[in-house]
């Protein structure tokens, strides 16, 4: 057994390298980072592969895609997960658009509103790409909004 950092010889069972102090593989293992917004493991591989197309539709077609996905995917939890995420983006998008239009005479609101709408569009595209990869991740920023869980 040798130290992964400095290469020094280690005695069996030591938790730290005696020459540089690096924890050895015999010591406590570092925690594997788990993304709390990644729910991919909660869905079966069959569900994901069978209902990928329905999970994509809400992100492309918004509310129409949501309706098609709900009607066509049956009881697929994977499609429903993405329907929920897409609806969250839709709601925030509508609010951002409404505020922007109502207060468009205020230069700062107009700028912030347009930036928000562009950002939401980017989030939507990222979500779509993640469905293509068979993942189930909550969208950035939107995930912090606790309504529509
Ligand atoms: Zn060392």
Boltz pocket constraint, residues with backbone or C-beta under 6 A from the ligand:
constraints:
  - pocket:
      binder: B
      contacts: [[A, 3], [A, 4], [A, 5], [A, 6], [A, 7], [A, 8], [A, 17], [A, 18], [A, 19], [A, 20], [A, 21], [A, 22]]
      max_distance: 6.0
